[in-house]
Amino acid sequence: MIEISETQSRQACYDLRHEVFVLEQGYTAEGEVDDLDAVSHHLLVQEDGKPIGTARIYLDGAVAKIGRVCVIAAHRGTGLGADLIKSAVALAKERGAARVILGAQLHAVGFYTKLGFTPFDDVYDDEGEPHQMMEMTA
């Protein structure tokens, strides 16, 4: 059974992010955990108790920023990522966000567009990977 819930066990989230972003995608380990982690809400996706995905939601007034979204390779393409984003948006709205933003890797813009996000601002570089800011209003 797959469950998506808010967690205080941030280490499981950090471990997943390290696996996907650092080991798989080549981002630096130094930037993976930052000051926003301590003040963000973290979602953890588990299958039968095993962590398989995560996202964090940072609230700044009426704006929520979803970030550090990842699903392990074996579970990509199953709809789990979409469910995770929908859960993150729901949490943001429950906490009073009127606008939800995220920085999408350029290849994932279509994925987020299907979920109701629209691009804004120029494409930017994050450790050699082009990203696009996207937004959704509540």
C-alpha positions, 0 to 999 in steps of 0.5 A, spaced: 500 500 500 502 506 498 501 512 503 503 520 502 503 523 508 506 529 512 512 527 516 517 529 521 522 524 519 526 529 515 532 524 514 528 519 510 526 525 505 534 527 505 536 520 504 531 519 498 533 526 495 541 524 496 539 518 492 535 521 486 539 528 486 546 527 488 547 519 486 542 519 480 542 526 477 549 529 479 547 535 483 552 537 489 551 534 496 553 540 499 546 544 496 541 538 497 539 540 505 539 547 506 536 552 511 529 552 508 528 544 510 528 546 518 522 551 516 518 547 511 513 541 511 515 535 508 511 529 505 514 522 505 511 517 500 511 510 503 510 503 500 509 498 505 513 502 510 519 503 505 520 511 503 519 511 495 518 519 494 518 526 497 517 533 497 517 539 501 513 545 502 515 552 504 510 557 506 512 564 505 505 568 507 500 566 502 505 563 497 508 556 498 514 553 494 514 546 492 521 543 492 525 537 492 520 533 489 523 526 487 520 519 486 525 513 486 526 510 479 522 504 480 516 508 481 516 513 476 511 513 470 506 510 475 502 517 477 505 517 483 509 523 482 502 527 480 499 524 486 505 527 490 504 534 487 497 534 488 498 532 495 503 538 496 498 543 493 493 540 498 497 541 504 499 548 501 492 550 500 490 547 507 495 552 510 493 558 507 497 559 500 493 563 495 499 561 490 503 555 489 510 556 485 515 551 484 522 550 479 521 545 474 527 542 471 525 544 463 524 536 461 518 536 467 514 543 464 509 538 461 508 534 467 507 540 471 502 544 466 498 538 466 497 538 473 495 546 472 501 550 473 503 555 468 510 558 467 513 564 469 519 568 468 525 566 464 529 559 464 534 559 469 540 554 471 541 550 477 547 546 477 547 546 469 540 543 469 535 548 466 529 550 470 523 554 469 519 557 475 511 555 474 505 557 478 498 555 480 493 560 484 488 557 489 
